[in-house]
Amino acid sequence: RQSPPRGTGDAVAEAFRQQPPLCSRTLIVNGDLPLITAATIAEMVGSEEALNSALTVLSLVVTDPAGFGRLIFGEEGSLQGVIEDKDATTAQKSICQVNGGVYLADSEILATVVQEWCEQELARIDVGGAGPGEVYFPPVIGEMKKRGHAVRCWSLPAGREDELQQVNDRVQLSQATRFACDREIRRHQIAGVTVVDPSNTWIEVDVKIGPDSLVHPFTVLRRGVVAGSSCELGPFAHLREGTHLGNDVKIGNFTEVKNSTIGDGSRAKHLSYIGDGDIGKKVNIGAGTVLANYDGKRKSKTSIGDGAFIGSGTILVAPVEVGPGAITGAGAVVLKNQVIAEGQTVVGVPARPLDEPVITDNQQETSPVLPEPQG
C-alpha cells in the first residue's frame, strides 16, 4: 500500500519494498483494464518475446491513439521507451502503436531498477519541486533499456483490441460493462442458448445456462446464477445471486428469484417474488405469489415439496414448509412456522385446511370456499 500515493512507478517500487520477489517473473496489469482475459495474458507470458527479455510490454495498434502512451523504437527497430500522450511531439502523436498497460519483467532486475529509479525521481521532485509529484511506470521501460537490459514488445493479436478498453470515467465504465455483458451473451449463444434480443438482455460473468434454453428480452441474470437445460427465462425476469434452476424450469415476466433452488419442471411465470426458497420438482407458482423471507431482522427459508400447487396471490411468510402435492388457494396467507402436510389444501387468511370449519361473526359454522387456482 502506498502512503501517500505517488504514481504507478512508485506503486511497483513500494510493492517490492514491502514484499521482495517471490518468483522469477512479475506481471503488472494496469488497474483500468477490466476486460483483458486470462487467455491473452497466458499467451503473452508464454511468448518468445517474454522468454527472451528482461521486460516485455504488451502493445497494440489503434486507429485513434489519443490518450495512449506511444511506443518509441530505435533505427534498428528495438523498443527504446514510451512517451506519454501529453508529452509527445506532433510527430510522435501520429504513432499508432501504443502501450497496452500490461508488463512482464524479470523480478530481480525490475525490483532493482524500479526502486533505484523511483528513489532518484522522487528525491528530484521533493528537492527541486519539479515534475508532477508522481512517478509513473512507463518511463521505467526506457530506464531499463539505458541500463542494457533487453526490452521488447508483444503485439496483441488482431481482433482483441476491445480487451484493452480503459476505464477512467463513468462513460468508459458503462461501455466496458456493456462489452463484458455482450461477450458473456455470445459465449452462451455458442454453447446452445437462444437469446432473443442480446441488446436488451443482461447476463453477468460466472452465469451457467444449459443448452436449448431460451432467454427473452429484458431479462437480467446476475453473477453466479445457474440454470439447467431447456429453461425459459423472461421476458422481464430478474434472477439474482444464489439462484439455481433445474432443467425445464420456466421463470416468466416480472418474476424475481434470489438465493433459491427450483427443481426440474417447475413454473413461476407471472409477477412473483421467490426469495430464499427451496422449491421441488414440477411445482406451480401462481401469479402474484410472494415468499415473504424478511421480517425486518432476519431472512428465513421457505420449502415447497414436489408437485405442490401455489395458488395465485399466495403469501408464504417464512419460515414455512409446504409438503409435496399440497395446494394453497388463491390469496392464501400462510403464516410463519406453519407446516402444510403432504397433499393438504389450505385456503384463506390466515391459511387453514380446507376441511376445517370457519366460525363466522354469528358463530355459525360454514365450510370455506377454495378459490379457483390460477397459474
Rosetta blueprint (number, residue, H / E / L):
1 R L
2 Q L
3 S L
4 P L
5 P L
6 R L
7 G L
8 T H
9 G H
10 D H
11 A H
12 V H
13 A H
14 E H
15 A H
16 F H
17 R H
18 Q H
19 Q L
20 P L
21 P L
22 L L
23 C L
24 S L
25 R E
26 T E
27 L E
28 I E
29 V E
30 N L
31 G L
32 D L
33 L L
34 P L
35 L L
36 I L
37 T L
38 A H
39 A H
40 T H
41 I H
42 A H
43 E H
44 M H
45 V H
46 G L
47 S L
48 E H
49 E H
50 A H
51 L H
52 N L
53 S L
54 A L
55 L E
56 T E
57 V E
58 L E
59 S E
60 L E
61 V E
62 V L
63 T L
64 D L
65 P L
66 A L
67 G L
68 F L
69 G L
70 R E
71 L E
72 I E
73 F E
74 G L
75 E L
76 E L
77 G L
78 S L
79 L E
80 Q E
81 G E
82 V E
83 I E
84 E L
85 D H
86 K H
87 D H
88 A L
89 T L
90 T H
91 A H
92 Q H
93 K H
94 S L
95 I L
96 C L
97 Q E
98 V E
99 N E
100 G E
101 G E
102 V E
103 Y E
104 L E
105 A E
106 D E
107 S H
108 E H
109 I H
110 L H
111 A H
112 T H
113 V H
114 V H
115 Q H
116 E H
117 W H
118 C H
119 E H
120 Q H
121 E H
122 L H
123 A H
124 R H
125 I H
126 D H
127 V H
128 G H
129 G L
130 A L
131 G L
132 P L
133 G L
134 E L
135 V L
136 Y L
137 F L
138 P L
139 P H
140 V H
141 I H
142 G H
143 E H
144 M H
145 K H
146 K H
147 R L
148 G L
149 H L
150 A L
151 V E
152 R E
153 C E
154 W E
155 S E
156 L L
157 P L
158 A L
159 G L
160 R L
161 E H
162 D H
163 E H
164 L H
165 Q L
166 Q L
167 V L
168 N L
169 D L
170 R H
171 V H
172 Q H
173 L H
174 S H
175 Q H
176 A H
177 T H
178 R H
179 F H
180 A H
181 C H
182 D H
183 R H
184 E H
185 I H
186 R H
187 R H
188 H H
189 Q H
190 I H
191 A L
192 G L
193 V L
194 T E
195 V E
196 V L
197 D L
198 P H
199 S H
200 N H
201 T L
202 W E
203 I E
204 E L
205 V L
206 D L
207 V L
208 K E
209 I E
210 G L
211 P L
212 D L
213 S L
214 L E
215 V E
216 H L
217 P L
218 F L
219 T L
220 V E
221 L E
222 R L
223 R L
224 G L
225 V L
226 V E
227 A E
228 G L
229 S L
230 S L
231 C L
232 E E
233 L E
234 G L
235 P L
236 F L
237 A L
238 H E
239 L E
240 R L
241 E L
242 G L
243 T L
244 H E
245 L E
246 G L
247 N L
248 D L
249 V L
250 K E
251 I E
252 G E
253 N E
254 F L
255 T L
256 E E
257 V E
258 K E
259 N L
260 S L
261 T E
262 I E
263 G L
264 D L
265 G L
266 S L
267 R E
268 A E
269 K E
270 H E
271 L L
272 S L
273 Y E
274 I E
275 G E
276 D L
277 G E
278 D E
279 I E
280 G L
281 K L
282 K L
283 V L
284 N E
285 I E
286 G L
287 A L
288 G L
289 T L
290 V E
291 L E
292 A E
293 N L
294 Y E
295 D L
296 G L
297 K L
298 R L
299 K E
300 S L
301 K L
302 T E
303 S E
304 I E
305 G L
306 D L
307 G L
308 A L
309 F E
310 I E
311 G L
312 S L
313 G L
314 T L
315 I E
316 L E
317 V E
318 A L
319 P L
320 V E
321 E E
322 V E
323 G L
324 P L
325 G L
326 A L
327 I E
328 T E
329 G L
330 A L
331 G L
332 A L
333 V E
334 V E
335 L L
336 K L
337 N L
338 Q L
339 V E
340 I E
341 A L
342 E L
343 G L
344 Q L
345 T E
346 V E
347 V E
348 G L
349 V L
350 P L
351 A L
352 R E
353 P E
354 L L
355 D L
356 E L
357 P L
358 V E
359 I E
360 T L
361 D L
362 N L
363 Q L
364 Q L
365 E E
366 T E
367 S L
368 P L
369 V L
370 L L
371 P L
372 E L
373 P L
374 Q L
375 G L
